[in-house]
Amino acid sequence: MSNRETRSLVRLAASASAARTLNLIAVHRRHGEADGYRNKPLFRSLALNRSIIVKHRLRPHELETFTDGRQSATKVLIPFELTDLKLGARSFFVGQPGIEQFFDDLEIFGDDLIYDREILAIIDALPSLDPFLTREKLKVSGFKPDRCYFDLTDADASAMFDMMRAELKPLIGLSFDDLDVRIDERTSKLAEKILENAAETEIEPLRLGMGMTKHEFAEGLFCWKGFIYYKWRLNELLHKVRPVSAEINGVRPNDQMTMDQKVYLDGARGRLERAITSTCRTVGKTLTVYDDAYRDLTVNGLPMAFKEFLLKAPQLFDELGERLGAVDHIISFWRYRFPTGSRHKIGVEELTDLFVDFENSLAFVAPEQAARAA
């Protein structure tokens, strides 16, 4: 790897978002000695189970690796030395031609090869790597790695701390009898403990207040954190959607178009704007289901209703993760291609490929849904 790529690897491990990165090196460092980590691994290969997996925007020289016109791919980075990422890593794209050689080099054979390739295929099909969507998709496919493999990155946990604290504030008085004027301090500490997966004894009053077993509580906290994560992500994306949608609607290629290209691009602009709007609205409506259940706990005094919701609601992560992942893909790729303030200089072929990729990522939006969003 070049010096630039090495610096990028170090930076990626330290500050990337969970939507883009699955940092299994960090998981190994935190949980490598735990029974769950060893007995229920994500990958059977030690090398893959200590890798960094990234949703990667293909560079111009990488586009020819694939023949399906994709603009992004799932990249697996396997560091030469776990304790020093500055030494660089080997890497490959999931689904690239000749990938068998990488598996030979990693000495993955037989049943382990079939198992790990199935896991990689599921991950590659995801629009993002957010831990809640990833875990749910794997579970639906029959794979149940330990929960320690699915957590927020430090960067995301720090960024969503204020939202977590605001979400928990109405609960403090219900869960802690010794509430005093230090409500902000108590709320902050509780938010930190939930984000850090603190030992259950530290938040025992919360478990008892919700009438949950220890196993239910662990699953419930994971689910609860997932909904707050999706609320935070939607809020972050909504600040970016409008300017990007306006730019998509206004961009014009700087070279000559055929009539067919003009018809497609003109139609795609409207379809993309409507589909993005429809997707964000649908996510917002789905999150109100969580808000209503949480209100049952904090306002209506019905902890059992909220408990039942948390234990059944992970199936909603499929919809939330897919939809937010698609919008995030469009916004992040657009900003990568056109940084804020830059001129929108692009050829008709590239713009057509970009719009096709964006429309494919939003293919779950029914035409009538998009039309109603107009």
BELLINSUL-V768729 format. One record per backbone hydrogen bond with DSSP energy under -0.5 kcal/mol. NH is the residue of the N-H (numbers start at 1). CO is the residue of the C=O. Records with the same first field share a line. If there is no record, write none. Layout:
BEGIN
NH = CO + CO
END
This chain:
BEGIN
6 = 2
7 = 3
8 = 4
9 = 5
10 = 6
11 = 7
12 = 8
13 = 9
14 = 10
15 = 11
16 = 12
20 = 17
21 = 17
22 = 53
23 = 21
24 = 22 + 51
25 = 51
27 = 23
28 = 24
29 = 25
30 = 26
31 = 27
32 = 28
34 = 31
38 = 34
39 = 35
40 = 36
49 = 45
50 = 47
51 = 48
52 = 77
53 = 22
54 = 75
55 = 20
56 = 54 + 73
58 = 56 + 71
62 = 59
63 = 59 + 60
65 = 62
66 = 63
73 = 56
75 = 54 + 73
76 = 92
77 = 52 + 75
78 = 76 + 90
79 = 77
80 = 88
81 = 88
84 = 81
87 = 84
88 = 85
90 = 78
92 = 76
94 = 74
96 = 93
97 = 65
99 = 96
101 = 98
102 = 98 + 99
103 = 99
104 = 100
105 = 101
106 = 102
107 = 104
108 = 103
109 = 107
112 = 109
113 = 109
114 = 110
115 = 111
116 = 112
117 = 113
118 = 114
119 = 115
120 = 116
121 = 117
122 = 118
123 = 119
124 = 120
125 = 121
126 = 122 + 123
129 = 19
134 = 130
135 = 131
136 = 132
137 = 133
138 = 134
139 = 135
140 = 136
141 = 137
142 = 139
143 = 138
146 = 40
149 = 146
150 = 147
151 = 149
157 = 153
158 = 154
159 = 155
160 = 156
161 = 158
164 = 160
165 = 161
166 = 162
167 = 163
168 = 164
169 = 165
170 = 166
171 = 168
172 = 168 + 169
173 = 169
174 = 171
175 = 171
176 = 172
177 = 175
179 = 176
186 = 182
187 = 183
188 = 184
189 = 185
190 = 186
191 = 187
192 = 188
193 = 189
194 = 190
195 = 191
196 = 192
197 = 194
198 = 193
202 = 199
203 = 199 + 200
204 = 201
206 = 203
207 = 203
208 = 204
209 = 205
210 = 206
211 = 208
212 = 207
217 = 213
218 = 214
219 = 215
220 = 216
221 = 217
222 = 218
223 = 219
224 = 220
225 = 221
226 = 222
227 = 223
228 = 224
229 = 225
230 = 226
231 = 227
232 = 228
233 = 229
234 = 230
235 = 231
236 = 232
237 = 233
238 = 234
239 = 235
240 = 237
241 = 237
242 = 238
244 = 240
245 = 241
246 = 242
247 = 243
248 = 244
249 = 245
250 = 246
251 = 247
254 = 346
262 = 258
263 = 259
264 = 260
265 = 261
266 = 262
267 = 263
268 = 264
269 = 265
270 = 266
271 = 267
272 = 268
273 = 269
274 = 270
275 = 271
276 = 272
277 = 273
278 = 274
279 = 275
280 = 276
281 = 277
282 = 278
283 = 279
284 = 280
285 = 281
286 = 282
287 = 283
288 = 284
289 = 285 + 286
290 = 286
291 = 287
292 = 288
293 = 289
294 = 290
295 = 291
296 = 292
297 = 293
298 = 294
299 = 295
300 = 295
302 = 296
305 = 302
306 = 302
307 = 303
308 = 304
309 = 305
310 = 306
311 = 307
312 = 308 + 309
313 = 309
315 = 312
316 = 313
317 = 314
318 = 315
319 = 315
320 = 316
321 = 317
322 = 318
323 = 319
324 = 320
325 = 321
326 = 322
327 = 323
328 = 324
329 = 325
330 = 326
331 = 327
332 = 328
333 = 329
334 = 330
335 = 331
336 = 332
337 = 333
338 = 334
342 = 339
345 = 343
346 = 344
351 = 347
352 = 348
353 = 349
354 = 350
355 = 351
356 = 352
357 = 353
358 = 354
359 = 355
360 = 356
361 = 357
362 = 358
363 = 360
365 = 362
366 = 364
369 = 366
370 = 366
371 = 367
372 = 368
373 = 369
374 = 370 + 371
END
